[in-house]
Amino acid sequence: MSGWKLGDAVEKVILDVGLTEKKRVLSGSLSGGMKRKLCLAMALVGDPKFVLLDEPTSGMDVYSRRSTWELLQKSKAGRVILLTTHFMDEADTLADRIAIMSHGTLLCAGSSLYLKSRYGVGYILSLSKVNSEVPVEPIEREIKGIIPLAEVKSAVAGEVVVQLPLHSTNFGNLFRMLQTRSSPLGLSSFGISITTLEQVFISLAHKQLESDDGMIHDTHQLVMDVLSPIHQVLLSLIPNRLSNFFQRQQYHIASSA
């Protein structure tokens, strides 16, 4: 890309990342969040088919982070984006496939829904009491009468948090009970949500899934599963000689594992 096409591409990506007012400012004078935006702009200019981003929203304020998410979602079409992040909600929002690492070990990989179903703790029922003096025992007793495996995780001030098993099927009866018995139980409102990726990560980080030998084998398989789609895209972009090198390296990794 060169000439007027390059100029137009630069102007467009500067507008996309929200740096129009800073395009005449030296990069060293930009804030940390703006430098992240500049790095993202440099990565996307020229319409590359493979983009590698290391914590692209670190240091950004909430508004800038959301804007960056929208840009990355629009930019996903026709390319592979490999992104690392410490924000679980960012991974949940942007990623089609997610790999979770802890202490240098790859623990799992899959879609957000798969990880929540496979490693999640279930559903979280949040109950708001009319005041902090309302007892928790009657509420717990009523819920366990419908879902015996329900477990109260916290009861602080005016809120009660109850963990429900992932395969619970009595939600209809539970909601009807909460609606009809809200006044006697002293409840003002309630809501339910599925396990978040943050909870999945915490659960995996505190639990050994396999023996040491099994973990090594599974980790290798996970690495190959995660990198396989990226590998195929790279083979379509690079010259044949370099393509053969990548194929030999993949075979070497598989053989040594």
N, C-alpha and C positions, 0 to 999 in steps of 0.2 A: 504494500500500500504506500502510495506517495502522492505528492502534488496536492491538488484540491481535495481529493478523496481523504487523504490523511488529515488535512485541516478540518474537514467536516466531521470526521470520526472523533477527533479530539474535542471539538466544540460540543458534540452530542454527549460524549461520556462525561465531560465536565458538568453539563447541565443535569445529566442523570444522577450524579452523585451529590449535586447541590453545592458545587464549588465555584459557581459563576462569579460571585462577588470577590473571590480570592484568586482569580486566574492570573493576576499581575503581581501576586505576592510571592516572595521567595519561600520555598518549601520549609526552610529552617525556621521561618517565623510562624508557621502554622501550629495550632494546638495539636495535642495527641490524637483527638478524634478526627480532626481534619486531615492529619497525615494518614490515618487509616483509610479515609475516603480517597485520598490521592493514590495510595497503593492499590486500592480496588479499581480505580479508574485506569491505572497503568496496566493492570491485569486484564481488563476487559477490552481495552482499545485494540482495534484490528480484528475483532470478532474471532478470537481463538477457539478451537474446538475442545481444548483441555485447559482447565483453570485450576490452579492449586492455591487455596486460601488458608492462611494460618491465623485463626482468631480474628476475622475481618472486622468485627464490631467491638473489639476490646477498646475501652477508653471512650466510647461514644455515649452520649446521653440517650435517654429512652426514645425521644422523637427521631433522632438520627439512626438509631438501631432499627426501628420499625421501617424507616424509609429505605435503609439498606436491604432489609429482608424483602421488601417489595421489589426492589431492583433485581436482587438475585433470583427471585421467583420468576420474574419476567425474562431473565437472562438464561434460564435453564434449558430452554428449547434448543435442540440441535447441538448441545455440547455436554461434556462431562465436567462437573465441578466437584473437586475433592476438598472438603472443608473440615478444619478442626475447630472445636469450640469447647468452652467450659460451661456455656449456657445451655441447659437441657431443653428449655423452651425454644431456643434457636434451632437446635437439631430437630426437634419435633415439628417445627414449622417448615423448615427448608428441605429436609433430607427425604429422599425416597428409600434409601437404605442407611442404617445407622450401625456403626461399630463402637462398642464401649470398651475403653481400656482403663485399667487400674494398676498402678505400680509397674507400668511397662508391659503388662500382660493383656492380650486381647481376650476379653471375656465372652463376648457374644456379638452377633451381627444379624441384621434383619430389618424388616420394616418396623415403623413405630408401633403399629397395631400388634404385630407378632411379638415384639419384645414385651409389651404391656401384658399380653395374654400369657406368654410363657414365663415371665419372671416377675410379673406384677403381684402386688399384695391384695388386689381385689378392688372393691369400690369404697369410697370414702363418703360417709353420710355425715353432714354437718347440721347440727341442730342448734338453734338460737333460743335461749330461755327468756322468759319475760323479765326475769331478774336473777341475780346471782344466788339468791336464797333457795331457788327451786331445787329439790333433791334429784339426784341422778338415778338412784336405785329404781324408782317406778318406771322411768323411761327405759332403762336397760332391760328391766323385766318384760315390758311390753314388746320391745324389739326382739329379744331372744325367744319370746313365745311364737314369733313368726319365722325368724331365722336363727336357729339355735347356735350357730357358729359365729354369730356377730360378737365383736369384741370392742369394748370402750377403750379408745387409745388415749384420750385426754378429756378432761373436764375442767376448764379454766374459766373463771368468771362466768360470763353468760353464754358460753359456747361449749357444746359437747360434740366430740368427734368420735364416730363409730366406724370401725373397719368391718366391711362385709365381704364374705367369700366371693371369689371371681365368678363362680358358677351358681350364684344365688338365682332362684327362679320365682321367688315370692314377692317381687317388688310391688305388684299390684295390690296385694293384701297389706303390705307394709305402708304404702302411700295412703291407702284408704284409712288405715288405723291412725296414722299421723294427722290426717286431716280431721277425722271425727273426734279424736282424743286430744287434740292440741291444747284445748282450754284446760281439761282436767290435769294434763301432764305439765302445764305451765310453759308451753312452747309457743313462740311467736312466728317462727318460720323454719324451714329446713331446705336443704339442697343436697344433691348427690353428684359425685364425679368419679371418673375412672382413675386408676393409678396414673400418676405422672411419670415422665421419664426420669425426673430427679429421684423419685422413690425407687424406681427400677435400678438406677445407678447405685444408690445407697445400699440397696438389698444385695446387689452383686458384689459390691466392694467389701461387705462384711461376711461373705459366705464363700467357702471353697466348694466349687461345683464338682470338681473331679480330683482324682489322685494326681500326683506330680507327673507321672508318665502319660496319663490320659489327658492332662491339661496341655502338655507339649504337643501331642498328636492333634487334639482338637484345635489348638491355637493355629497350627500350621494349616489345617483345613479351612479355618475361618479366614486366614490371610488370603488363601487362594480364592475363596468365594468372593471376598470383598474386591480383590484386585482384578479378577477375571474380566468383568465388563470394561474396566479402564484399560486393561491390556489389549482387548480387542479394538478399542478406539485408537489407541496409540499405533497399533499395527497398520491401521488404515491411513495414518497421517505421516508416518516416517518412511524413509527409503528402505529398500529391500535388505540391504546389508545390515542396517541397524535393526531392522525387524527380525532378522535371523539371530542377531545377538540377544535380543529380548527373549526369543523362544528358547535359546540355549540356556539362558539364565533361569528361566522358569523351570526347565527340565532339571537343571542342577539343584535348585531349591527343593523340588519334589523328590529327587533321588536322595539328597542328604537327610531329609526328614525321616 
